[in-house]
């Protein structure tokens, strides 16, 4: 009976917290926003507030946040309720980066019907019809050099949506439109030093002709080298191990990393992106038309075909 009552108390607490969801702005689909990093002090503050709430009815139960990771404009957090016997309940919940709103349910808009999805596609096209003269600068690209369709991507290695595009969508685009598109990768380090370090590592690998190999490896192993505990940090040892796997000259690679010679290059990409109105990753400019957030291959194919018809 005691355990049952305890479960009811926890359920009431979770239900009360869920009420705050109605005040939350829904996360924009597929976007890692700039300047929205969940830090240790915010986690500690939220944990304290949750414990104060739980202790009102059950002082023997405590709360902790054991893990968290970016999830659009919010963070998915693992909330554990425990006492001196161990963990009682565990919930996956969602927390805003400033710690002001915690809620239990997340609506994935990508699960809507195809008909609604088509309506959203049309709406998006209307919004982004205005063109921006976004520069490719001298950044690395894949595809055809003199392509009819130029896609400039502002991206970062710490963003899960960027990884999803790089690993799932971009290969399909290149497979079907490789002779008609040019995809330029520009850095937009949303997640601070972790993103900067990864971007610099890719550029240093590029000095030895392995830019894209490092690019792919960073995205493929994102959960390995990116540490989500406390603040976001890059596991530099893991990233250096990727350089070894790629057969790079490690003395040259480490000297390049240590010198910080590509810091200004990465910063220039960031500032250029800001001047074009980029506020999160990934953001694309398809012949100057801005597309914000992760999109399916089908949506990219439709936009590419539209640009080809205009040509």
N, C-alpha and C positions, 0 to 999 in steps of 0.2 A: 504493500500500500504506500509505503514511504516513497519507493521508486516511482510509482505511478503518479503520486502527487507532485513529485519533483518534475516529472515530465510535463505535467499540466502547467506548472509554474513557468518552466522554460518556454513552453508553447505560447503562454500569454505574453512573455517578454518579447519573443520573436514577433508575435502579432502586433504588439504595440510599436515596435521598431518599424515594421512594414508600412505602417500608416504614413510615415514620412516619405514614402515613395511617390505619393501623389504630388509632392512639391518639386520633384526632381525633373530636370530637363532631360528627355531621352537622349542617350549617347548617339552621336552621329555615326552612322554605320561605317565600319572599316577605317577609322581615322585615329591615329595617335596624335593627340593635340599637343601643341607646344606649351611649355610652362605649366605642366600639370603633373608633377612628380610627387608621389606619395612618399613622405620621409618618415624617419624614425620617431620624431617628436609628435607627428600627427597620429601615428599608430598608438603611441603611449597615451595620448590624450583621449582617443576613442576608447581604448581599453579601460581607462579609468572611469569614463562615463558609463560604459556598459556594466562594469563591476558595481558602481554605485546604484544603478537601476536594479540589478539582480539581487543585491544585498538587502534591498528593502523588504523582500519577502522570504529570502533564503540566504542567510549570511554564510552558510557553509559551502555555497557554490561560487566558483570564480570563473572568470572569462579571460581568454587570451586569443590573440590573432597570431596563428602559427605560420601562415604563408600568405603571399599576395602576388598578383601579377596584373599588368595592364590589360584592360578589357574595354576598348574604345575610349570614351571620355571618362570612364570610371575604372576602378580596380576590383577584380574578383578577390575576395579575402576568405580565408578559412577561419571561421570562428569556432573555438572549442569551449565547451562548458565542462568544468571539472571540479572534483573535490579531493579530499585526501585519499580516496580510493583509486583515483585515476580519471580518465576522460569519460564523461557521461553522454554528451551529444556533440556532434560536429556538423556545422552548416556551411555551405558555400553561399556567401552573400556578396553584395556589391556596395562599394564605398566610394564616395566622391573624393578627389585628391585633397581637398581642403578639410576633410573629415566632418563635414556638416550634415551629410545625409547618408544613412545606411539603409539598404533595402534588400528584400529577399528575392524578388523576381526581376528577371531581365527579359525583355521582349526582343527576339531576334527578327528584325524586319525582313531579313532575307528569306524567311520561311513563309512569307505571304504567297498568295496564288500568283500564277504566271500573269494573269490578267492585271492584277494590281501592280505587279512588277513592271509590266509594260507601261502602265500609266505613270509610274515613278520615273521610268526611263525617259519618257516624253517630257515630263516636267523638268527633269534634270537638264535635258538638252536645251530647253527654253532658257533656263537659268544661266547656263554657261556659254550661250551663243556669242557673247562679247569676246573678242580676241585680245590676247596679251602677247606682246612681242618678247617672249621669254627667250633668252640666249642659251645656246648649248655650251657656250664658253669653249674651253679646250678639254672638256671632260670626256671620259671613256664612253663608248657606245657599242651597241650590237646592231646588226642589220646592215643595210646598204648605205654607203657613204652619201650618195646623192639620191636619197629616197624621196618619194612623193609625199610621204607622211612622216613627219618628225614628231616623236613623242619624247618630251623632256620630263623626266621623273625626278621629283624631289623626294628623297627617301632617306632612311637611316637603318642601320643594322640592328638596332635594339627594338624596333617596332615589329610586333607580330604580324600586322597587316601587310607590312612591306615584305616580310618573309613569305607570306602567303602569295603575294603577287609574283615575287621572284621565282618561287619554286613551282607554282601551279599555273599561272596565267601567262607570264612572259614566254616560257618555252613554247606554248601553243601559238602565241602571236608570231614568234620567229619561225616556227615550223610552217605556218600557213601564209605568212606575209613577209618572210625574211628578205625578199628582194624588193619590197615596196615600202618597208618601214625602217626607220632609224630610231632606236631607243637609247636615249642619253641618260646616264645616271649622274645626278648631282646630289651632294650631301646636304642634309638638313637635320642636324643633330638635336632632336627633340629631348632626348634623355641625358643631356649633359655630358660629363666626362666619359662615361661608358661608350656613348655613341661617337664622340670625338676620337677616342683611342682606336675603335674599330675602323673608322673611316681612314685614319692615318695609316693603320696597318695595311689596309687594302691598297692605298696609294704606294706604300713602300714595297709591297709585293709587285705592284705594277712596274716598278723600276727594273725588276728582273723578269718582266714579261708574263707575270702570273696574276694580273689584277682580277680578271674574271674568275679565276680558280679560287682566289681568296674570297672574293665577293660571294660566290656560291657556298663556300665552306662556312663562312660566318652565318649565313642565313640557315643553312642546313643544321648547324649545331648551336643555334641561338640559345636554347635552354641550357646548354652546357657552359658556355663562356659568360653568359650574362647572369649575374648574381642578383636575385630579387630580394634577398634578405636585407633588412634595414634599408639602406639606400641602394639604388641601382649602381652596380660596379662592374667593370670588365675584369674577368679573370685573365690577366695578362699572360700567365703561364700557359693557359689553354690556347690562347690565340697564337702564341709563339710556337706551340706544338703543331699548329696547322701549317705554319711556315715550313717547319721541318718536314712535314708530310708532303708538302708541295716541292720539296727538294731545293729550297732557296738557300743561298749562301747566308748562313745565320749571322756571321759577323757583320756583313753588309746590312742585313735586315735589322738587326738590333741597333746598329749605329744610326740607321735611318729613323727608327722609332724614337730613340733617345734624343735625337737632335731636334725633334719637333718641326722638321722642315716643311711638313704639309699642313701644319696647323692653320696657316694663313689661307691656304687653298680651300680648306674645309670651311673656314669662317667666311670666305668670300661667297661660297655657294649659299651659305645660310643667309647672308645679308642680301644677296640677289633674290633669293626666294621670298624673303620678307618684302622686298620692294615690289614683287609681282603679286603680293597678296596671299602668299602661302602661310597657313597658320597651323598646319599639322601634316603628318605623313601617313600614307603616300599621297602626294598631289601631282597631277599630271597636266601637261600642256600639250594637247594634240593639235598640231599646226596652230598653236596659240590658244586653243579652246581649253579652258580650265575644267578639269574633272577632279573632284575632291573625294578622297577615300578609296578604299578597295572596291573594285568592280570585277564582275565575272568576265571570263573570256568572251562570252557571247556579247556582252555590252561593248567591249573593246572592238570586237569584230564589226559590230554595227557602226560604230563611230569611224573606224578605219574605212569601211566601205563607203560611208557617206563622204569622207574626204576624197577618196579616189574618184567618185562620181563627179565631184566638183572639178577635179583636175581634167 
